[in-house]
Amino acid sequence: MSQERTGFLPIETNWFDRLFISVVLWVALSLFWLRFLEPLGLSIWIGVAISVVLAAIIIRRG
């Protein structure tokens, strides 16, 4: 009797799907950061760190 693991994503995914979603999220966040937040003086590296944390959460628990 196998129990399926369910994550917080509303679709059935494997690790590669979650990796792809994380990369798309990273690109979107980077573009948002460069357009709106970097002109205010915030470094892009903060956005990259946020993206890495979100990617780890999505890949691990998504």
Predicted model as a PDB file, atoms N, CA, C, CB and O in Angstrom, pLDDT in the B-factor column:
MODEL        1                                                                  
ATOM      1  N   MET A   1       0.835  -1.165   0.000  1.00 49.00           N  
ATOM      2  CA  MET A   1       0.000   0.000   0.000  1.00 49.00           C  
ATOM      3  C   MET A   1       0.889   1.240   0.000  1.00 49.00           C  
ATOM      4  CB  MET A   1      -0.955  -0.009   1.206  1.00 49.00           C  
ATOM      5  O   MET A   1       1.543   1.542   0.998  1.00 49.00           O  
ATOM      6  N   SER A   2       0.910   1.945  -1.107  1.00 49.00           N  
ATOM      7  CA  SER A   2       1.735   3.129  -1.270  1.00 49.00           C  
ATOM      8  C   SER A   2       0.911   4.389  -1.006  1.00 49.00           C  
ATOM      9  CB  SER A   2       2.347   3.168  -2.680  1.00 49.00           C  
ATOM     10  O   SER A   2      -0.202   4.544  -1.508  1.00 49.00           O  
ATOM     11  N   GLN A   3       1.481   5.266  -0.219  1.00 57.00           N  
ATOM     12  CA  GLN A   3       0.790   6.512   0.083  1.00 57.00           C  
ATOM     13  C   GLN A   3       1.409   7.623  -0.752  1.00 57.00           C  
ATOM     14  CB  GLN A   3       0.862   6.846   1.603  1.00 57.00           C  
ATOM     15  O   GLN A   3       2.620   7.839  -0.704  1.00 57.00           O  
ATOM     16  N   GLU A   4       0.573   8.334  -1.524  1.00 63.00           N  
ATOM     17  CA  GLU A   4       1.078   9.404  -2.363  1.00 63.00           C  
ATOM     18  C   GLU A   4       1.389  10.625  -1.522  1.00 63.00           C  
ATOM     19  CB  GLU A   4       0.076   9.752  -3.460  1.00 63.00           C  
ATOM     20  O   GLU A   4       0.653  10.977  -0.599  1.00 63.00           O  
ATOM     21  N   ARG A   5       2.489  11.256  -1.861  1.00 67.00           N  
ATOM     22  CA  ARG A   5       2.884  12.478  -1.175  1.00 67.00           C  
ATOM     23  C   ARG A   5       2.211  13.642  -1.875  1.00 67.00           C  
ATOM     24  CB  ARG A   5       4.436  12.651  -1.154  1.00 67.00           C  
ATOM     25  O   ARG A   5       2.300  13.770  -3.096  1.00 67.00           O  
ATOM     26  N   THR A   6       1.546  14.480  -1.120  1.00 78.00           N  
ATOM     27  CA  THR A   6       0.898  15.640  -1.712  1.00 78.00           C  
ATOM     28  C   THR A   6       1.593  16.892  -1.233  1.00 78.00           C  
ATOM     29  CB  THR A   6      -0.601  15.681  -1.365  1.00 78.00           C  
ATOM     30  O   THR A   6       1.887  17.044  -0.048  1.00 78.00           O  
ATOM     31  N   GLY A   7       1.851  17.783  -2.162  1.00 84.00           N  
ATOM     32  CA  GLY A   7       2.488  19.047  -1.835  1.00 84.00           C  
ATOM     33  C   GLY A   7       1.496  20.189  -1.931  1.00 84.00           C  
ATOM     34  O   GLY A   7       0.289  19.976  -2.051  1.00 84.00           O  
ATOM     35  N   PHE A   8       2.011  21.386  -1.877  1.00 86.00           N  
ATOM     36  CA  PHE A   8       1.144  22.550  -1.920  1.00 86.00           C  
ATOM     37  C   PHE A   8       0.843  23.023  -3.337  1.00 86.00           C  
ATOM     38  CB  PHE A   8       1.763  23.664  -1.142  1.00 86.00           C  
ATOM     39  O   PHE A   8      -0.028  23.872  -3.530  1.00 86.00           O  
ATOM     40  N   LEU A   9       1.548  22.488  -4.329  1.00 84.00           N  
ATOM     41  CA  LEU A   9       1.244  22.853  -5.712  1.00 84.00           C  
ATOM     42  C   LEU A   9      -0.042  22.151  -6.142  1.00 84.00           C  
ATOM     43  CB  LEU A   9       2.424  22.479  -6.664  1.00 84.00           C  
ATOM     44  O   LEU A   9      -0.252  20.987  -5.802  1.00 84.00           O  
ATOM     45  N   PRO A  10      -0.905  22.848  -6.889  1.00 86.00           N  
ATOM     46  CA  PRO A  10      -2.199  22.262  -7.240  1.00 86.00           C  
ATOM     47  C   PRO A  10      -2.157  21.268  -8.401  1.00 86.00           C  
ATOM     48  CB  PRO A  10      -3.150  23.350  -7.575  1.00 86.00           C  
ATOM     49  O   PRO A  10      -3.204  20.840  -8.886  1.00 86.00           O  
ATOM     50  N   ILE A  11      -0.961  20.902  -8.845  1.00 86.00           N  
ATOM     51  CA  ILE A  11      -0.818  19.960  -9.954  1.00 86.00           C  
ATOM     52  C   ILE A  11       0.100  18.824  -9.522  1.00 86.00           C  
ATOM     53  CB  ILE A  11      -0.262  20.668 -11.227  1.00 86.00           C  
ATOM     54  O   ILE A  11       0.870  18.957  -8.571  1.00 86.00           O  
ATOM     55  N   GLU A  12       0.006  17.711 -10.232  1.00 88.00           N  
ATOM     56  CA  GLU A  12       0.898  16.590  -9.968  1.00 88.00           C  
ATOM     57  C   GLU A  12       2.235  16.869 -10.641  1.00 88.00           C  
ATOM     58  CB  GLU A  12       0.286  15.246 -10.473  1.00 88.00           C  
ATOM     59  O   GLU A  12       2.279  17.128 -11.844  1.00 88.00           O  
ATOM     60  N   THR A  13       3.324  16.820  -9.878  1.00 88.00           N  
ATOM     61  CA  THR A  13       4.637  17.168 -10.410  1.00 88.00           C  
ATOM     62  C   THR A  13       5.680  16.134 -10.005  1.00 88.00           C  
ATOM     63  CB  THR A  13       5.058  18.557  -9.928  1.00 88.00           C  
ATOM     64  O   THR A  13       5.507  15.388  -9.041  1.00 88.00           O  
ATOM     65  N   ASN A  14       6.762  16.113 -10.768  1.00 90.00           N  
ATOM     66  CA  ASN A  14       7.950  15.376 -10.352  1.00 90.00           C  
ATOM     67  C   ASN A  14       9.031  16.411 -10.031  1.00 90.00           C  
ATOM     68  CB  ASN A  14       8.430  14.357 -11.470  1.00 90.00           C  
ATOM     69  O   ASN A  14       8.762  17.612 -10.084  1.00 90.00           O  
ATOM     70  N   TRP A  15      10.229  15.976  -9.705  1.00 90.00           N  
ATOM     71  CA  TRP A  15      11.264  16.927  -9.282  1.00 90.00           C  
ATOM     72  C   TRP A  15      11.660  17.869 -10.413  1.00 90.00           C  
ATOM     73  CB  TRP A  15      12.497  16.179  -8.779  1.00 90.00           C  
ATOM     74  O   TRP A  15      11.977  19.032 -10.161  1.00 90.00           O  
ATOM     75  N   PHE A  16      11.649  17.386 -11.659  1.00 93.00           N  
ATOM     76  CA  PHE A  16      12.038  18.250 -12.769  1.00 93.00           C  
ATOM     77  C   PHE A  16      10.994  19.337 -13.010  1.00 93.00           C  
ATOM     78  CB  PHE A  16      12.242  17.422 -14.041  1.00 93.00           C  
ATOM     79  O   PHE A  16      11.350  20.474 -13.320  1.00 93.00           O  
ATOM     80  N   ASP A  17       9.713  19.004 -12.873  1.00 93.00           N  
ATOM     81  CA  ASP A  17       8.656  20.012 -13.006  1.00 93.00           C  
ATOM     82  C   ASP A  17       8.821  21.100 -11.951  1.00 93.00           C  
ATOM     83  CB  ASP A  17       7.263  19.358 -12.885  1.00 93.00           C  
ATOM     84  O   ASP A  17       8.684  22.287 -12.249  1.00 93.00           O  
ATOM     85  N   ARG A  18       9.113  20.698 -10.731  1.00 94.00           N  
ATOM     86  CA  ARG A  18       9.304  21.672  -9.660  1.00 94.00           C  
ATOM     87  C   ARG A  18      10.548  22.512  -9.897  1.00 94.00           C  
ATOM     88  CB  ARG A  18       9.397  20.969  -8.310  1.00 94.00           C  
ATOM     89  O   ARG A  18      10.560  23.700  -9.575  1.00 94.00           O  
ATOM     90  N   LEU A  19      11.603  21.911 -10.459  1.00 95.00           N  
ATOM     91  CA  LEU A  19      12.805  22.666 -10.812  1.00 95.00           C  
ATOM     92  C   LEU A  19      12.490  23.694 -11.891  1.00 95.00           C  
ATOM     93  CB  LEU A  19      13.922  21.718 -11.287  1.00 95.00           C  
ATOM     94  O   LEU A  19      12.929  24.841 -11.802  1.00 95.00           O  
ATOM     95  N   PHE A  20      11.743  23.298 -12.897  1.00 96.00           N  
ATOM     96  CA  PHE A  20      11.363  24.214 -13.974  1.00 96.00           C  
ATOM     97  C   PHE A  20      10.522  25.376 -13.430  1.00 96.00           C  
ATOM     98  CB  PHE A  20      10.582  23.458 -15.071  1.00 96.00           C  
ATOM     99  O   PHE A  20      10.741  26.528 -13.805  1.00 96.00           O  
ATOM    100  N   ILE A  21       9.568  25.078 -12.554  1.00 95.00           N  
ATOM    101  CA  ILE A  21       8.752  26.128 -11.946  1.00 95.00           C  
ATOM    102  C   ILE A  21       9.642  27.079 -11.154  1.00 95.00           C  
ATOM    103  CB  ILE A  21       7.661  25.519 -11.032  1.00 95.00           C  
ATOM    104  O   ILE A  21       9.420  28.290 -11.175  1.00 95.00           O  
ATOM    105  N   SER A  22      10.635  26.558 -10.464  1.00 96.00           N  
ATOM    106  CA  SER A  22      11.551  27.391  -9.694  1.00 96.00           C  
ATOM    107  C   SER A  22      12.387  28.301 -10.586  1.00 96.00           C  
ATOM    108  CB  SER A  22      12.461  26.521  -8.853  1.00 96.00           C  
ATOM    109  O   SER A  22      12.614  29.461 -10.241  1.00 96.00           O  
ATOM    110  N   VAL A  23      12.843  27.798 -11.716  1.00 96.00           N  
ATOM    111  CA  VAL A  23      13.632  28.615 -12.642  1.00 96.00           C  
ATOM    112  C   VAL A  23      12.769  29.720 -13.252  1.00 96.00           C  
ATOM    113  CB  VAL A  23      14.242  27.735 -13.757  1.00 96.00           C  
ATOM    114  O   VAL A  23      13.223  30.856 -13.386  1.00 96.00           O  
ATOM    115  N   VAL A  24      11.545  29.397 -13.616  1.00 97.00           N  
ATOM    116  CA  VAL A  24      10.639  30.417 -14.163  1.00 97.00           C  
ATOM    117  C   VAL A  24      10.358  31.479 -13.111  1.00 97.00           C  
ATOM    118  CB  VAL A  24       9.312  29.778 -14.648  1.00 97.00           C  
ATOM    119  O   VAL A  24      10.321  32.669 -13.425  1.00 97.00           O  
ATOM    120  N   LEU A  25      10.162  31.064 -11.873  1.00 96.00           N  
ATOM    121  CA  LEU A  25       9.943  32.007 -10.786  1.00 96.00           C  
ATOM    122  C   LEU A  25      11.172  32.889 -10.565  1.00 96.00           C  
ATOM    123  CB  LEU A  25       9.592  31.259  -9.501  1.00 96.00           C  
ATOM    124  O   LEU A  25      11.037  34.086 -10.310  1.00 96.00           O  
ATOM    125  N   TRP A  26      12.358  32.310 -10.660  1.00 96.00           N  
ATOM    126  CA  TRP A  26      13.598  33.072 -10.512  1.00 96.00           C  
ATOM    127  C   TRP A  26      13.725  34.146 -11.592  1.00 96.00           C  
ATOM    128  CB  TRP A  26      14.806  32.132 -10.564  1.00 96.00           C  
ATOM    129  O   TRP A  26      14.085  35.285 -11.295  1.00 96.00           O  
ATOM    130  N   VAL A  27      13.434  33.792 -12.831  1.00 97.00           N  
ATOM    131  CA  VAL A  27      13.498  34.760 -13.928  1.00 97.00           C  
ATOM    132  C   VAL A  27      12.482  35.887 -13.718  1.00 97.00           C  
ATOM    133  CB  VAL A  27      13.246  34.060 -15.280  1.00 97.00           C  
ATOM    134  O   VAL A  27      12.808  37.064 -13.878  1.00 97.00           O  
ATOM    135  N   ALA A  28      11.258  35.518 -13.362  1.00 97.00           N  
ATOM    136  CA  ALA A  28      10.219  36.530 -13.141  1.00 97.00           C  
ATOM    137  C   ALA A  28      10.583  37.458 -11.983  1.00 97.00           C  
ATOM    138  CB  ALA A  28       8.868  35.854 -12.866  1.00 97.00           C  
ATOM    139  O   ALA A  28      10.420  38.673 -12.089  1.00 97.00           O  
ATOM    140  N   LEU A  29      11.070  36.897 -10.887  1.00 96.00           N  
ATOM    141  CA  LEU A  29      11.458  37.720  -9.749  1.00 96.00           C  
ATOM    142  C   LEU A  29      12.641  38.615 -10.093  1.00 96.00           C  
ATOM    143  CB  LEU A  29      11.796  36.841  -8.552  1.00 96.00           C  
ATOM    144  O   LEU A  29      12.693  39.766  -9.659  1.00 96.00           O  
ATOM    145  N   SER A  30      13.588  38.102 -10.866  1.00 95.00           N  
ATOM    146  CA  SER A  30      14.741  38.910 -11.268  1.00 95.00           C  
ATOM    147  C   SER A  30      14.322  40.086 -12.138  1.00 95.00           C  
ATOM    148  CB  SER A  30      15.755  38.051 -12.014  1.00 95.00           C  
ATOM    149  O   SER A  30      14.801  41.204 -11.947  1.00 95.00           O  
ATOM    150  N   LEU A  31      13.435  39.841 -13.089  1.00 96.00           N  
ATOM    151  CA  LEU A  31      12.960  40.935 -13.935  1.00 96.00           C  
ATOM    152  C   LEU A  31      12.192  41.969 -13.130  1.00 96.00           C  
ATOM    153  CB  LEU A  31      12.082  40.395 -15.056  1.00 96.00           C  
ATOM    154  O   LEU A  31      12.368  43.169 -13.338  1.00 96.00           O  
ATOM    155  N   PHE A  32      11.338  41.519 -12.207  1.00 95.00           N  
ATOM    156  CA  PHE A  32      10.611  42.437 -11.330  1.00 95.00           C  
ATOM    157  C   PHE A  32      11.591  43.247 -10.486  1.00 95.00           C  
ATOM    158  CB  PHE A  32       9.632  41.663 -10.420  1.00 95.00           C  
ATOM    159  O   PHE A  32      11.440  44.460 -10.337  1.00 95.00           O  
ATOM    160  N   TRP A  33      12.597  42.566  -9.937  1.00 94.00           N  
ATOM    161  CA  TRP A  33      13.574  43.225  -9.077  1.00 94.00           C  
ATOM    162  C   TRP A  33      14.349  44.278  -9.858  1.00 94.00           C  
ATOM    163  CB  TRP A  33      14.538  42.196  -8.469  1.00 94.00           C  
ATOM    164  O   TRP A  33      14.529  45.398  -9.378  1.00 94.00           O  
ATOM    165  N   LEU A  34      14.810  43.928 -11.061  1.00 94.00           N  
ATOM    166  CA  LEU A  34      15.581  44.877 -11.857  1.00 94.00           C  
ATOM    167  C   LEU A  34      14.750  46.094 -12.266  1.00 94.00           C  
ATOM    168  CB  LEU A  34      16.130  44.188 -13.095  1.00 94.00           C  
ATOM    169  O   LEU A  34      15.279  47.202 -12.362  1.00 94.00           O  
ATOM    170  N   ARG A  35      13.472  45.897 -12.504  1.00 95.00           N  
ATOM    171  CA  ARG A  35      12.618  47.000 -12.950  1.00 95.00           C  
ATOM    172  C   ARG A  35      12.201  47.910 -11.810  1.00 95.00           C  
ATOM    173  CB  ARG A  35      11.389  46.458 -13.634  1.00 95.00           C  
ATOM    174  O   ARG A  35      12.222  49.131 -11.964  1.00 95.00           O  
ATOM    175  N   PHE A  36      11.824  47.350 -10.675  1.00 95.00           N  
ATOM    176  CA  PHE A  36      11.206  48.155  -9.633  1.00 95.00           C  
ATOM    177  C   PHE A  36      12.059  48.378  -8.385  1.00 95.00           C  
ATOM    178  CB  PHE A  36       9.944  47.525  -9.235  1.00 95.00           C  
ATOM    179  O   PHE A  36      11.980  49.446  -7.779  1.00 95.00           O  
ATOM    180  N   LEU A  37      12.858  47.415  -7.993  1.00 92.00           N  
ATOM    181  CA  LEU A  37      13.548  47.520  -6.711  1.00 92.00           C  
ATOM    182  C   LEU A  37      15.012  47.929  -6.811  1.00 92.00           C  
ATOM    183  CB  LEU A  37      13.461  46.224  -6.004  1.00 92.00           C  
ATOM    184  O   LEU A  37      15.518  48.592  -5.905  1.00 92.00           O  
ATOM    185  N   GLU A  38      15.705  47.558  -7.875  1.00 90.00           N  
ATOM    186  CA  GLU A  38      17.104  47.942  -7.993  1.00 90.00           C  
ATOM    187  C   GLU A  38      17.286  49.454  -8.140  1.00 90.00           C  
ATOM    188  CB  GLU A  38      17.730  47.236  -9.171  1.00 90.00           C  
ATOM    189  O   GLU A  38      18.248  49.992  -7.592  1.00 90.00           O  
ATOM    190  N   PRO A  39      16.406  50.164  -8.854  1.00 89.00           N  
ATOM    191  CA  PRO A  39      16.559  51.623  -8.890  1.00 89.00           C  
ATOM    192  C   PRO A  39      16.436  52.284  -7.510  1.00 89.00           C  
ATOM    193  CB  PRO A  39      15.523  52.216  -9.821  1.00 89.00           C  
ATOM    194  O   PRO A  39      16.896  53.411  -7.325  1.00 89.00           O  
ATOM    195  N   LEU A  40      15.833  51.608  -6.561  1.00 91.00           N  
ATOM    196  CA  LEU A  40      15.709  52.144  -5.197  1.00 91.00           C  
ATOM    197  C   LEU A  40      16.972  51.881  -4.374  1.00 91.00           C  
ATOM    198  CB  LEU A  40      14.489  51.528  -4.492  1.00 91.00           C  
ATOM    199  O   LEU A  40      17.082  52.353  -3.243  1.00 91.00           O  
ATOM    200  N   GLY A  41      17.917  51.138  -4.931  1.00 91.00           N  
ATOM    201  CA  GLY A  41      19.184  50.887  -4.250  1.00 91.00           C  
ATOM    202  C   GLY A  41      19.343  49.490  -3.693  1.00 91.00           C  
ATOM    203  O   GLY A  41      20.363  49.197  -3.070  1.00 91.00           O  
ATOM    204  N   LEU A  42      18.370  48.618  -3.896  1.00 90.00           N  
ATOM    205  CA  LEU A  42      18.481  47.248  -3.399  1.00 90.00           C  
ATOM    206  C   LEU A  42      19.231  46.385  -4.412  1.00 90.00           C  
ATOM    207  CB  LEU A  42      17.081  46.654  -3.112  1.00 90.00           C  
ATOM    208  O   LEU A  42      18.929  46.413  -5.605  1.00 90.00           O  
ATOM    209  N   SER A  43      20.195  45.629  -3.937  1.00 92.00           N  
ATOM    210  CA  SER A  43      21.027  44.802  -4.807  1.00 92.00           C  
ATOM    211  C   SER A  43      20.235  43.623  -5.367  1.00 92.00           C  
ATOM    212  CB  SER A  43      22.256  44.295  -4.046  1.00 92.00           C  
ATOM    213  O   SER A  43      19.327  43.106  -4.717  1.00 92.00           O  
ATOM    214  N   ILE A  44      20.586  43.213  -6.566  1.00 93.00           N  
ATOM    215  CA  ILE A  44      19.943  42.060  -7.207  1.00 93.00           C  
ATOM    216  C   ILE A  44      20.248  40.772  -6.445  1.00 93.00           C  
ATOM    217  CB  ILE A  44      20.407  41.930  -8.670  1.00 93.00           C  
ATOM    218  O   ILE A  44      19.498  39.801  -6.546  1.00 93.00           O  
ATOM    219  N   TRP A  45      21.350  40.757  -5.678  1.00 94.00           N  
ATOM    220  CA  TRP A  45      21.725  39.560  -4.922  1.00 94.00           C  
ATOM    221  C   TRP A  45      20.710  39.221  -3.843  1.00 94.00           C  
ATOM    222  CB  TRP A  45      23.092  39.746  -4.295  1.00 94.00           C  
ATOM    223  O   TRP A  45      20.574  38.058  -3.463  1.00 94.00           O  
ATOM    224  N   ILE A  46      20.004  40.212  -3.351  1.00 94.00           N  
ATOM    225  CA  ILE A  46      18.928  39.944  -2.396  1.00 94.00           C  
ATOM    226  C   ILE A  46      17.823  39.156  -3.093  1.00 94.00           C  
ATOM    227  CB  ILE A  46      18.366  41.270  -1.799  1.00 94.00           C  
ATOM    228  O   ILE A  46      17.291  38.195  -2.537  1.00 94.00           O  
ATOM    229  N   GLY A  47      17.482  39.568  -4.314  1.00 94.00           N  
ATOM    230  CA  GLY A  47      16.479  38.851  -5.100  1.00 94.00           C  
ATOM    231  C   GLY A  47      16.912  37.435  -5.432  1.00 94.00           C  
ATOM    232  O   GLY A  47      16.094  36.516  -5.434  1.00 94.00           O  
ATOM    233  N   VAL A  48      18.195  37.256  -5.712  1.00 95.00           N  
ATOM    234  CA  VAL A  48      18.715  35.918  -5.998  1.00 95.00           C  
ATOM    235  C   VAL A  48      18.619  35.032  -4.756  1.00 95.00           C  
ATOM    236  CB  VAL A  48      20.179  35.999  -6.489  1.00 95.00           C  
ATOM    237  O   VAL A  48      18.264  33.857  -4.850  1.00 95.00           O  
ATOM    238  N   ALA A  49      18.934  35.595  -3.605  1.00 96.00           N  
ATOM    239  CA  ALA A  49      18.839  34.823  -2.361  1.00 96.00           C  
ATOM    240  C   ALA A  49      17.394  34.412  -2.085  1.00 96.00           C  
ATOM    241  CB  ALA A  49      19.392  35.639  -1.176  1.00 96.00           C  
ATOM    242  O   ALA A  49      17.140  33.277  -1.680  1.00 96.00           O  
ATOM    243  N   ILE A  50      16.452  35.318  -2.299  1.00 96.00           N  
ATOM    244  CA  ILE A  50      15.038  34.992  -2.130  1.00 96.00           C  
ATOM    245  C   ILE A  50      14.633  33.888  -3.098  1.00 96.00           C  
ATOM    246  CB  ILE A  50      14.162  36.242  -2.344  1.00 96.00           C  
ATOM    247  O   ILE A  50      13.901  32.973  -2.720  1.00 96.00           O  
ATOM    248  N   SER A  51      15.097  33.961  -4.336  1.00 96.00           N  
ATOM    249  CA  SER A  51      14.772  32.950  -5.338  1.00 96.00           C  
ATOM    250  C   SER A  51      15.325  31.582  -4.963  1.00 96.00           C  
ATOM    251  CB  SER A  51      15.308  33.367  -6.694  1.00 96.00           C  
ATOM    252  O   SER A  51      14.658  30.568  -5.169  1.00 96.00           O  
ATOM    253  N   VAL A  52      16.525  31.542  -4.419  1.00 96.00           N  
ATOM    254  CA  VAL A  52      17.128  30.264  -4.021  1.00 96.00           C  
ATOM    255  C   VAL A  52      16.336  29.632  -2.880  1.00 96.00           C  
ATOM    256  CB  VAL A  52      18.602  30.464  -3.600  1.00 96.00           C  
ATOM    257  O   VAL A  52      16.101  28.424  -2.875  1.00 96.00           O  
ATOM    258  N   VAL A  53      15.927  30.451  -1.917  1.00 97.00           N  
ATOM    259  CA  VAL A  53      15.138  29.934  -0.799  1.00 97.00           C  
ATOM    260  C   VAL A  53      13.793  29.405  -1.301  1.00 97.00           C  
ATOM    261  CB  VAL A  53      14.920  31.034   0.271  1.00 97.00           C  
ATOM    262  O   VAL A  53      13.367  28.319  -0.909  1.00 97.00           O  
ATOM    263  N   LEU A  54      13.123  30.174  -2.174  1.00 96.00           N  
ATOM    264  CA  LEU A  54      11.848  29.723  -2.730  1.00 96.00           C  
ATOM    265  C   LEU A  54      12.018  28.444  -3.555  1.00 96.00           C  
ATOM    266  CB  LEU A  54      11.230  30.826  -3.596  1.00 96.00           C  
ATOM    267  O   LEU A  54      11.180  27.545  -3.488  1.00 96.00           O  
ATOM    268  N   ALA A  55      13.104  28.365  -4.332  1.00 95.00           N  
ATOM    269  CA  ALA A  55      13.355  27.163  -5.133  1.00 95.00           C  
ATOM    270  C   ALA A  55      13.541  25.944  -4.234  1.00 95.00           C  
ATOM    271  CB  ALA A  55      14.596  27.357  -6.025  1.00 95.00           C  
ATOM    272  O   ALA A  55      13.019  24.869  -4.530  1.00 95.00           O  
ATOM    273  N   ALA A  56      14.273  26.106  -3.150  1.00 95.00           N  
ATOM    274  CA  ALA A  56      14.482  24.983  -2.235  1.00 95.00           C  
ATOM    275  C   ALA A  56      13.153  24.517  -1.628  1.00 95.00           C  
ATOM    276  CB  ALA A  56      15.467  25.379  -1.116  1.00 95.00           C  
ATOM    277  O   ALA A  56      12.910  23.319  -1.488  1.00 95.00           O  
ATOM    278  N   ILE A  57      12.306  25.473  -1.275  1.00 95.00           N  
ATOM    279  CA  ILE A  57      11.008  25.111  -0.701  1.00 95.00           C  
ATOM    280  C   ILE A  57      10.134  24.407  -1.744  1.00 95.00           C  
ATOM    281  CB  ILE A  57      10.288  26.366  -0.160  1.00 95.00           C  
ATOM    282  O   ILE A  57       9.498  23.396  -1.445  1.00 95.00           O  
ATOM    283  N   ILE A  58      10.105  24.945  -2.967  1.00 94.00           N  
ATOM    284  CA  ILE A  58       9.263  24.360  -4.020  1.00 94.00           C  
ATOM    285  C   ILE A  58       9.753  22.964  -4.390  1.00 94.00           C  
ATOM    286  CB  ILE A  58       9.250  25.264  -5.270  1.00 94.00           C  
ATOM    287  O   ILE A  58       8.947  22.042  -4.516  1.00 94.00           O  
ATOM    288  N   ILE A  59      11.045  22.800  -4.562  1.00 92.00           N  
ATOM    289  CA  ILE A  59      11.576  21.495  -4.973  1.00 92.00           C  
ATOM    290  C   ILE A  59      11.407  20.469  -3.848  1.00 92.00           C  
ATOM    291  CB  ILE A  59      13.070  21.616  -5.368  1.00 92.00           C  
ATOM    292  O   ILE A  59      11.116  19.302  -4.110  1.00 92.00           O  
ATOM    293  N   ARG A  60      11.586  20.894  -2.624  1.00 92.00           N  
ATOM    294  CA  ARG A  60      11.509  19.966  -1.489  1.00 92.00           C  
ATOM    295  C   ARG A  60      10.082  19.583  -1.120  1.00 92.00           C  
ATOM    296  CB  ARG A  60      12.184  20.573  -0.288  1.00 92.00           C  
ATOM    297  O   ARG A  60       9.788  18.411  -0.885  1.00 92.00           O  
ATOM    298  N   ARG A  61       9.193  20.578  -1.069  1.00 90.00           N  
ATOM    299  CA  ARG A  61       7.854  20.333  -0.548  1.00 90.00           C  
ATOM    300  C   ARG A  61       6.736  20.474  -1.573  1.00 90.00           C  
ATOM    301  CB  ARG A  61       7.594  21.257   0.571  1.00 90.00           C  
ATOM    302  O   ARG A  61       5.593  20.110  -1.296  1.00 90.00           O  
ATOM    303  N   GLY A  62       7.054  20.998  -2.754  1.00 82.00           N  
ATOM    304  CA  GLY A  62       6.031  21.271  -3.753  1.00 82.00           C  
ATOM    305  C   GLY A  62       5.424  20.036  -4.295  1.00 82.00           C  
ATOM    306  O   GLY A  62       4.541  20.105  -5.150  1.00 82.00           O  
TER     307      GLY A  62                                                      
ENDMDL                                                                          
END                                                                             
